Amino acid sequence: MKRNEFETIVQEALDNLPDWVHEALAHIEIRVEDEPGPELDPDDEGLLGLYVGVPLTERSVEDVGELPDLIYLFRKPHLELDLPAEELREEIAKTLVHEIAHYFGIEDDRLDEIGWG
């Protein structure tokens, strides 16, 4: 799958989110990268996505003026899952929702409990 096709799937997943999520993500940049570099994944664990920022639950007035939060979605690790096309689309959307959940302060253990880990 080419990068532009992957980006289209990410955009479709974003488009399907409720309006209140779009409003909350107004100051978050979502980036598609082929794969995480060592600065994002030093253990080379095949990350599918990554949220970089301060979760809403941990923010204070001192965080005003900080750089925007980022959500990365990594194309090659998704493709390495070797999923059928529809399952890959679902996995990309799931990764996006997972990283957005981190922005809202939801930790991995809670995401596992509710089936989004």
Number of C-alpha atoms within 10 A of each C-alpha: 9 9 13 10 10 22 17 11 17 20 13 13 17 16 11 10 12 9 10 8 11 14 9 13 15 9 12 18 12 18 15 17 15 17 20 23 10 9 7 14 13 9 9 11 9 14 19 21 26 21 20 17 16 18 17 13 11 10 12 9 6 7 10 9 7 9 10 14 16 19 21 23 28 22 22 19 17 22 17 9 12 10 13 9 11 9 12 17 18 14 16 24 20 16 23 22 17 20 23 22 18 21 24 15 15 16 15 15 11 12 14 10 9 9 8 14 13
